């Protein structure tokens, strides 16, 4: 059964999930190793899961990776980040990454937060 996305953010997340599923079918060992590594990196440690998601969002913005920007915006919200915490983190990223990071912050991050919050209701 095909799931119809309710907004552009959900569509991007479904595209990523579909692509990852296809990749995992074709390269199961590599996908398993990668997933184990990333799961380990995002575990609670000296840094909280919340802090790690904020860092990942900043790196995603700096590297202009739209799927990761959406994914880690969701991760931030899932870990309880407030809008203010997310926007402060993207402000720090913009201070380092300039206009390119800021353009993604004022468009994609804000739209993703709005879309994801609407899906909760």
C-alpha positions in Angstrom: 0.0 0.0 0.0 1.5 3.3 -1.1 1.5 6.0 1.7 0.6 9.4 0.5 2.7 12.1 2.1 0.8 14.9 3.8 3.4 17.6 3.1 6.8 18.2 1.4 8.7 17.3 4.5 7.0 14.0 5.0 7.5 13.3 1.2 11.3 13.9 1.6 11.4 11.6 4.6 9.5 8.9 2.7 11.9 9.3 -0.3 14.9 8.8 2.0 13.3 5.8 3.7 12.5 4.2 0.3 16.0 4.9 -1.1 17.6 3.5 2.1 15.5 0.4 1.8 16.5 -0.2 -1.8 20.2 0.4 -0.9 19.9 -2.0 2.1 18.5 -4.7 -0.2 21.4 -4.3 -2.6 24.1 -3.8 -0.1 22.9 -5.4 3.2 26.3 -5.8 4.9 27.4 -2.3 4.2 24.0 -0.8 5.2 24.1 -2.9 8.5 27.6 -1.7 9.3 26.8 2.0 8.5 23.6 1.8 10.6 25.4 0.3 13.5 28.0 3.0 13.4 25.6 5.9 13.2 23.3 4.4 15.9 26.4 4.2 18.1 27.4 7.8 17.4 23.9 9.1 18.3 23.6 7.1 21.6 23.3 9.0 24.8 26.8 9.7 26.2 28.7 12.6 27.6 26.6 14.6 25.1 22.9 14.1 25.1 21.0 12.8 22.2 19.4 16.2 21.9 22.9 17.9 21.7 24.0 15.4 19.1 21.0 16.1 16.9 21.7 19.9 17.2 25.3 19.2 16.1 24.1 17.0 13.2 21.7 19.7 12.1 24.4 22.3 12.1 26.7 20.0 10.0 23.8 19.2 7.6 23.2 22.9 7.1 26.9 23.6 6.6 27.2 20.8 4.0 24.0 21.8 2.3 22.5 18.3 2.6 18.8 18.8 2.3 17.7 15.3 3.3 19.9 15.4 6.4 18.6 18.9 7.2 15.1 17.6 7.2 16.1 14.3 9.0 18.0 16.1 11.8 15.4 18.8 12.2 13.0 16.0 12.9 15.6 14.4 15.2 15.9 17.7 17.1 12.1 17.9 17.5 12.0 14.2 18.5 14.6 14.8 21.2 12.6 17.7 22.6 14.4 20.7 21.1 12.4 23.9 21.2 12.1 26.1 18.1 14.4 28.6 19.8 17.1 26.0 20.5 17.0 24.9 16.8 17.1 28.5 15.5 20.0 29.3 17.9 21.9 26.3 16.6 21.3 27.3 13.0 22.4 30.8 13.9 25.7 29.4 15.1 26.0 27.5 11.8 25.3 30.6 9.8 28.0 32.4 11.7 30.4 29.8 10.4 28.8 28.9 7.1 27.5 32.3 6.0 24.6 32.9 3.7 24.4 29.4 2.3 23.7 28.0 5.8 21.3 30.8 6.6 19.3 30.4 3.4 18.7 26.7 4.3 17.8 27.8 7.9 15.2 30.4 6.9 13.6 28.1 4.3 14.0 24.4 4.8 14.5 24.2 8.5 11.6 26.5 9.3 9.3 24.7 6.8 10.3 21.3 8.2 9.6 22.4 11.7 6.2 23.7 10.7 5.4 20.6 8.6 6.5 18.2 11.4 4.6 20.0 14.1 1.5 19.9 11.9 1.8 16.1 11.6 1.7 15.7 15.4 -1.8 17.1 15.5 
